[in-house]
Amino acid sequence: MGEQRWFHPRGTLARDGWQTAVDARLDGWQHTGLKVAELDGGSIDAAAGDEKLIVPLAGSFSVTLDDGARFELAGRASVFDGPTDVLYVASDRVVTIAGTGRVAVAASPTDEVLPTRHISAAETPVELRGSGASSRQVHNFGTPQALDAARFIVCEVITPSENWSSYPPHKHDEHDPGHESRLEEIYYFESAPTKTASGVDAAAAFGMFSTYSSPAGSIDINAQVRTGDVALVPYGYHGPAVAAPGYDLYYLNVMAGPDAERVWNISDDPAHAWVRESWEGQPFDDRLPYESTKG
């Protein structure tokens, strides 16, 4: 029951024209939302009531607000093609997204209204985290350091073939000021053959993802993850996310919770926290950073 409740293969959360729709209609879910759509020259609307961050996954899009403002998102060829420009939209606005490709809308319910903001790919903070086989690339376009938002924290992570991320396993399900914050979290996954592979069926690409219980609640996910799959983490230790040999792994994270402070404070599983110290002195994976192939 636990895995079926919190892990959703591609298409199982489809609703109202969205390929994926995560929101408070799901039992036990209340602080974060995510919608993903595949568009082929058409358009789709995202309603008011949530602050929103519009993230092109593959392709380019125009975004029109119900006050008439219009923004162009240049996007990218794929999530493995470097950072993208994104658009933050306040909770009082309805948006219409038009274009061709795959687009995500991260969300969190709030009454607070903050200014619309376009963040270009060049402005996006790119962090190289870990080392050795735990090297990964993080695009921090929706973190407190990069974006003034009401509730959510949004970022994306690229994990090269054979590497581990979301590791050591960690949690954020207790309110311990300065040490740990309460944040439910969405993982939206994509996977693809490595850039050096040829003639490989992209649908075969996969990674692995795990969660397990903490004192805050019982959860158990040990799943192969492919493009379009979603894992929900209401509590518990989560990680690792592992890219299988031959395939790169991507995930978009959306986090928010009941605490007043918008901050990502985590606690590592004490059994595995020592791993961070082992990274010192290890070379970083020279395949990173993944950058745009445009131009």
Secondary structure as GFF3:
##gff-version 3
##sequence-region A 1 295
A	DSSP	alpha_helix	2	6	.	.	.	ID=ss1
A	DSSP	beta_strand	7	8	.	.	.	ID=ss2
A	DSSP	beta_strand	20	22	.	.	.	ID=ss3
A	DSSP	beta_strand	33	46	.	.	.	ID=ss4
A	DSSP	beta_strand	50	65	.	.	.	ID=ss5
A	DSSP	beta_strand	70	76	.	.	.	ID=ss6
A	DSSP	beta_strand	86	89	.	.	.	ID=ss7
A	DSSP	beta_strand	95	109	.	.	.	ID=ss8
A	DSSP	beta_strand	117	119	.	.	.	ID=ss9
A	DSSP	three_ten_helix	121	123	.	.	.	ID=ss10
A	DSSP	beta_strand	126	129	.	.	.	ID=ss11
A	DSSP	three_ten_helix	132	134	.	.	.	ID=ss12
A	DSSP	beta_strand	136	142	.	.	.	ID=ss13
A	DSSP	beta_strand	153	159	.	.	.	ID=ss14
A	DSSP	beta_strand	164	165	.	.	.	ID=ss15
A	DSSP	beta_strand	170	171	.	.	.	ID=ss16
A	DSSP	beta_strand	184	193	.	.	.	ID=ss17
A	DSSP	three_ten_helix	202	204	.	.	.	ID=ss18
A	DSSP	beta_strand	207	214	.	.	.	ID=ss19
A	DSSP	beta_strand	217	225	.	.	.	ID=ss20
A	DSSP	beta_strand	230	233	.	.	.	ID=ss21
A	DSSP	beta_strand	237	243	.	.	.	ID=ss22
A	DSSP	beta_strand	247	256	.	.	.	ID=ss23
A	DSSP	beta_strand	267	268	.	.	.	ID=ss24
A	DSSP	alpha_helix	275	278	.	.	.	ID=ss25
###
